[in-house]
Amino acid sequence: MARQLESGHGDLSAAVEAIAPVVDDDFRRHCKVGAIGSGVIAIHVDSPGLVAPLRLRWANVVMTAVQEQGEFSRIRQITFEFGSGGASFQP
C-alpha cells in the first residue's frame, strides 16, 4: 500500500525536478513520484510488470540524483511500486 506524503520531507515536484535529468523517456512515461516520507521516495509505476525491471535499472541512479539535492539528503531508500498517483514527469 502506498505511503502518504509527510510534511517536512520536500514536495513531489521538487523530487521530479531532481530525478528528471537522469532518467530516460521510458521512465518518464511509466513512473510518477508517488510519495515522500520516513526517508523513502516511492516511485509509482503504471504497470505491475514494469516494477521490477524499472527498479533494477533506476533505483541507484535515482538515489544518487536525489541525495545530491540538499532538501533530499535524508532520503535512504527509493522504492518502486504499482500505483497511479503522484507527480508526473514531462516527456
MOKA-V681052 format. One line per field, one symbol per residue. ss: DSSP state (H for helix, E for strand, - for the rest). phi: phi as a letter, one per 20 degrees, with the letter a starting at -180 (. if undefined). psi: psi as a letter, one per 30 degrees, with the letter a starting at -180 (. if undefined). Layout:
# MOKA-V681052
ss = ???
phi = ???
psi = ???
This chain:
# MOKA-V681052
ss = -----------HHHHHHHHH----HHHHHHEEEEEEE--EEEEEE--HHHHHHHHHHHHHHHHHHHH--HHH----EEEEEE----EE---
phi = .feefdfndndffffgffegfddefffffdccfeacrlmcdeeedfcgfegffffffdgfffgfffffegfdfefcbdddbfrcepeeeef
psi = kkllkklgglleeeeeeeeefflleeeeeflljelklhgkkkkkkfkeffeeeeeeefeeeeeeeeffkefgffkfkklklklflaklkk.
